[in-house]
């Protein structure tokens, strides 16, 4: 393995408050990912046959966000005197990327360079397999270019800073590519918030030079 590709070739993991982010795609439950792709929240995506989904995962750098519990803790009682204008807005889902989330908690995350075997052993130590609650995918040659897509955090887990943490981990890997020319993503709904969010976490800015992005809508396009 070359020195350049080492950072992105080896599986990496991060932990925080019992949550796990891992780039080991073998940990991703395809059924759960397909359920997310079938949801209205991910309107740009659609489920894929299991072998096709596996090919997609194998050919990209994927980040799975896992919870130690299948459901979030029950919310604290809401003060009825709090007006709707002061209550936090639910996180929005943007085109191909996750919506804005609240700032992460003060708890620290730790990053590890691990082999897939090490991550698998970490998972099997628990009686229950951690639940997939979020995902991000980098389409990349692992040297010069990285395109971010299919980012989401399940709605019931939004508002805890997990989406921000997920994207911070993605950016950590991106910045370990010394020959990177450009990283990109596409924002749509709530684009102003998306520009601010990804500008802050991934140093991205709108294209201002004379350039035009060209695309062709393939057979699986849903919007």
ABEGO torsion letter per residue (X at the ends): XBAAAAAAABBBBBBBGGBBBBABAAABBAAAAAAAAABAABAABBBBBAAAAAAAAAABBBBBBBBABABBBBBBBBBAABBAAABBBBBBBBBGBBBBBBBBBABBBBBBBBBAAAAAAAAAABABBBBBABBBBBBBAGAABBBBBGBBBBAAABGAGAAAAAAAAAAAAAAABAABABBBBBBBBGAAAAAAAAAAAAGBBBBABBBBBBBBBBAABAX
